Amino acid sequence: MKHARLPCLLVVCALLAAFAACPRLLAQDAAPGAPEREVLAAENDRFDAILHRDIPRLTTLLTEDVSYVHAEGYMESNRKDYLARVAAGKVTYTSYHIDNSFVKIYGDVAVTHGIFGYQIVTPAKTVNGTLLYTGVYRHEAGIWKLLAWHTTRKAP
């Protein structure tokens, strides 16, 4: 009977050692820590840069190989193309708000999800909308940069 407990004890000890060595694994669902706050701050900075059409700032917040999928069904697959679209000003954001955003950190990569409410002005009309989004960020050169973005319309 004494030897039957040994495998269970070894498994418990191994799990405790693994969690002790990787405390971030236990904290992922806790309140946002510094890295999570940094990612959400980078996300808000990016939204502000888009709102103000601040191309120099936006350039620093995107990876060179960013992939940006729009809810309307088109995409840009690099920073140059995305920045050209923003700079062209065919769509102008007049306001936005983020709801229910959260972030998960996986080493040097972070994934965000949330609800993005916005108002845009086009040459033809003003549009208010709500999108669900997923963002993927990579920690690069000391800051979190957008690597991939995908939005879809929120069901009514």
ZALUMLUM-535161 format. One line per 8 residues: number of its first residue (from 1); for each residue x, y, z of C-alpha. Coordinates in steps of 0.05 Angstrom, whole numbers, plus 32768, in hexadecimal, padded with zeros to 4 digits. Each point is the difference from the previous one (the first is absolute). Example, Ala and Ser with C-alpha at 12.3 -4.5 7.8 and 13.67 -1.06 7.14 Angstrom:
# ZALUMLUM-535161
1	80F6/7FA6/809C; 801B/8045/7FF3
***
This chain:
# ZALUMLUM-535161
1	8000/8000/8000; 803A/802E/8010; 801D/7FF7/7FBA; 7FBD/800C/7FDD; 8000/8049/8018; 8046/800E/7FE6; 7FEB/800C/7FB6; 7FC9/8030/8017
9	8030/8024/802E; 8033/8006/7FC7; 7FCC/801E/7FD1; 7FE9/8032/8034; 8048/8015/800E; 800F/8007/7FB6; 7FC2/802C/7FF6; 8012/802C/803B
17	8047/8008/7FE6; 7FE6/8012/7FBB; 7FD1/8035/801C; 8035/801C/802E; 802F/8007/7FC4; 7FCB/8022/7FD5; 7FD7/802F/802C; 7FE5/8024/7FC2
25	7FD7/7FC2/7FEF; 7FD9/8008/8040; 7FF5/804B/7FF8; 7FE4/8001/7FB9; 7FB8/8006/8016; 800E/802F/803A; 7FF9/804B/7FFE; 802A/801F/7FC9
33	8049/8007/8011; 8034/802E/7FE3; 8008/7FDB/7FBC; 7FB4/7FFC/7FF7; 7FF9/804B/800F; 8038/800F/7FCF; 7FDD/7FDA/7FC9; 7FBD/8022/800D
41	8024/8044/8002; 8020/7FF1/7FBD; 7FBC/7FED/7FE4; 7FE2/8041/8018; 803B/8027/7FE5; 7FF5/7FDF/7FBD; 7FB6/8012/7FFF; 8011/8048/8013
49	8034/8003/7FC8; 7FCC/7FE8/7FCE; 7FCD/8032/801A; 8031/8039/7FF7; 801F/7FE3/7FC1; 8044/8003/8023; 8029/7FD8/7FCE; 8044/8008/8023
57	7FE3/7FE6/8041; 7FD9/7FC9/7FDE; 803F/7FEA/7FDC; 8022/7FF1/8043; 7FC4/7FD8/8018; 7FFD/7FCE/7FC6; 802F/7FC8/7FED; 801B/8005/7FBA
65	7FDA/7FC0/7FED; 7FBE/8013/8020; 7FC2/7FDD/7FE5; 7FC1/802A/8006; 7FBD/7FE0/7FEF; 7FC5/802F/7FFC; 7FB7/7FEE/800F; 7FEF/8015/7FB9
73	8027/7FC5/7FE5; 8042/801E/7FE9; 8045/8000/801D; 8045/801E/7FFF; 803A/7FD1/800A; 8037/8031/8012; 800A/8042/8025; 800D/8029/7FC0
81	7FBD/7FEE/7FE1; 7FDA/800A/8040; 801F/8044/800D; 7FF2/8016/7FB9; 7FB6/7FF0/800B; 7FFD/8027/8041; 8027/803A/7FE2; 7FD1/8003/7FC4
89	7FC8/8014/802F; 7FC7/7FDE/7FD9; 7FE4/7FED/8044; 8007/802F/803B; 7FF3/7FE9/8047; 7FDE/8036/8029; 7FFA/7FD7/8040; 8009/7FBB/801D
97	7FF8/7FDA/8041; 8018/7FBC/8018; 7FD6/7FD2/802B; 800E/7FBD/8020; 8049/7FFE/7FEA; 802F/7FCC/801D; 8045/7FE7/7FF1; 8026/7FBF/8007
105	804C/7FFF/8000; 8027/7FC7/7FE1; 8049/8013/8008; 8010/8036/7FCD; 7FBB/7FFA/7FE0; 7FBE/801A/801A; 7FB9/7FF5/7FE8; 7FC9/8033/800D
113	7FB5/7FFB/7FF7; 7FC9/8033/8009; 7FC8/8029/7FE4; 8011/803E/7FD6; 7FCB/8035/7FF8; 800D/8037/7FCE; 7FE6/8038/7FD6; 801F/800B/7FBB
121	7FF4/8033/7FCA; 8007/7FEE/7FB6; 7FF4/802D/7FC4; 7FBA/7FE2/7FFC; 7FE8/7FFA/8048; 800D/7FFC/804B; 7FFE/7FBA/801D; 7FFC/7FE8/8048
129	8013/7FB8/800B; 8016/7FCB/8030; 8033/7FCB/7FF1; 801D/7FC5/8025; 804C/7FFE/7FFA; 803C/7FD4/800B; 8045/801F/8001; 8043/7FDD/8003
137	803C/8027/801A; 804A/7FF1/8001; 8031/801E/8032; 8034/801E/7FD2; 8036/8034/800D; 7FE5/800B/8046; 7FB8/800E/7FEE; 7FC1/7FD8/7FEE
145	7FF2/8006/7FB5; 7FC3/7FE8/7FDA; 800F/7FC2/7FD7; 7FBA/7FEC/7FEA; 7FBA/801D/8006; 7FBD/7FE3/7FEE; 7FBB/801D/8008; 7FBA/7FE7/7FF4
153	7FBC/8022/8006; 7FDD/7FF5/8042; 7FBC/7FDE/7FFA; 7FC6/802F/800E
***
